Every structure is written in C-alpha cells, then in structure tokens.
C-alpha cells in the first residue's frame, strides 16, 4: 500500500456558462525511489495541473513524463526520493479463480483495498472507440478513483493496472486491469522516450467468425478481415486488398483482431514480416516491411 498514491488532476472543461475547472480523482503506482509513477492516460489526459498524495499524507505537484492513449497508460513524476515502490509480478502466471486485491483511491476518499478473483484472462474491451488488449477481468470492486491503481496477487506483486469497469444496472463485478506483462514495456518506453512508438501495417480489420464467414461467403471461419487499407501503406505495398483475411503473421496464427494487433505490436519498425492471407479460395503468402505508426 505505501507504493500506491492518490492522484488529483485539474482539468479545464467547457459548460453552458463557459469554462470551469474540474477535479479528476485517480490512482498511481510508484515505480522506483526517484518519483516515477504509472497511472492511466485517462486520469491525467488534458490536465492543467496534477497533484499526488502519498499514503503518509505528503502532497507533491507532478509533471507528465509520457502518455499513450492506445494502451491507456501514462507516467508522471514527482520531485521526491527514497520512496517506497511496488514489486512487479508476471501476469502470465495468473490462473482463473486466483485471489487478487485492487488498491486505489476509490471515490477520491483515499487508498482502499477490495478483494476478488481473476474471472477471465486476455480480454479485449472497447473503451471510447479504442480497444484495450490483454486485460485481466476481476470481480474485485473497482470504483471511480481506482483507475491507475494496482491489481496485486497474494505475494503483493503488481500483476495489473486497474483501467475500466462495465457499468450497467444488470452488470455486477466486471472490472478490468491492464496486465503487467502488457504494461511494463510501454511504461519503460514512456520513461525513456516520453511516448510509445508502434509498428504499423496500415489496415482496419474485423474478426472473422462462423457467422461473418457465412454472411460474406468467406472460405475460412477465423482470422482478421481487411475492411479498410491505407494507400501507400506497408499492407498495400505487400499486395493486400480489402476483403483479404489474414490468417498468419510472422509465423503466428491469427484467429481474431486481437491476435493481429498484438503480433504487429510485438514486431519491430523496419522489420520485414511474412503474412499469410486468404483471398477467395486461395491461400497466399506475402511479406511487408513495417513502418512507424503515423502520429494522430
């Protein structure tokens, strides 16, 4: 718990009577004894000022080191040393039903703990038009203010960063955390470069399942269907077309969109990758040289 911090971000918003300042409560995780803190991008996005409160009551102003909207992760920093920091675990070692704790600044009322179990692993969830991949689903209570705080195992290791929950009258106990294995390299890039550089193929895709295959007359019932293709992109240069279904990427089987996204993100900029796709009844192999994802 000493490595978990409360975050208050002051954000300028526009209303009927003009602009006003609103406070957003969130949580963060001390990464080292130099003041680097991991949190969610949506906690500090567009913040005019950020304040961090430690468990011992000390309050520090914080600056943004780097943010990444695609993963909903951010790193901020306070000017302090000799801080207690978290130990990180491997989310790949989690099992369904394993007990976990969510720690964070729930409802902006200070650091609290809730417990639950791992309900699902490797989940994809759409949030604000963006898809988060490799999430851990838990029934541990997650409330506004928990965002950016840790999900920990019974050894006290961080195995996830709390990010989102499903809110509906008929839904209970569906919270999600970005897995530590997904988060750690992104956080390292944010600290080192201030941003995350992603490889890019240049396609918009949709998961192929049996229903879609039957409706579209597609000859395979899994893969990533290309629905849009950017002109002069690596995909176009490789000969891919709208309607093609990618089934393998760099030797990895592609069953759905999440598989393709993670395979691309696991590659290097400038790397030449082999792609196997289906066009009609034909299975074709090509290669593409990935480039840096264009900045939005």
Secondary structure as GFF3:
##gff-version 3
##sequence-region A 1 296
A	DSSP	beta_strand	4	15	.	.	.	ID=ss1
A	DSSP	beta_strand	18	30	.	.	.	ID=ss2
A	DSSP	beta_strand	36	39	.	.	.	ID=ss3
A	DSSP	alpha_helix	41	44	.	.	.	ID=ss4
A	DSSP	beta_strand	47	53	.	.	.	ID=ss5
A	DSSP	beta_strand	59	68	.	.	.	ID=ss6
A	DSSP	beta_strand	73	78	.	.	.	ID=ss7
A	DSSP	beta_strand	87	88	.	.	.	ID=ss8
A	DSSP	three_ten_helix	91	93	.	.	.	ID=ss9
A	DSSP	beta_strand	99	104	.	.	.	ID=ss10
A	DSSP	three_ten_helix	106	108	.	.	.	ID=ss11
A	DSSP	beta_strand	112	127	.	.	.	ID=ss12
A	DSSP	beta_strand	130	138	.	.	.	ID=ss13
A	DSSP	beta_strand	150	152	.	.	.	ID=ss14
A	DSSP	beta_strand	157	165	.	.	.	ID=ss15
A	DSSP	beta_strand	175	179	.	.	.	ID=ss16
A	DSSP	alpha_helix	180	193	.	.	.	ID=ss17
A	DSSP	beta_strand	199	200	.	.	.	ID=ss18
A	DSSP	beta_strand	203	208	.	.	.	ID=ss19
A	DSSP	alpha_helix	210	216	.	.	.	ID=ss20
A	DSSP	beta_strand	223	229	.	.	.	ID=ss21
A	DSSP	alpha_helix	234	237	.	.	.	ID=ss22
A	DSSP	beta_strand	245	249	.	.	.	ID=ss23
A	DSSP	beta_strand	252	253	.	.	.	ID=ss24
A	DSSP	alpha_helix	257	265	.	.	.	ID=ss25
A	DSSP	beta_strand	272	279	.	.	.	ID=ss26
A	DSSP	beta_strand	282	289	.	.	.	ID=ss27
A	DSSP	beta_strand	291	292	.	.	.	ID=ss28
###
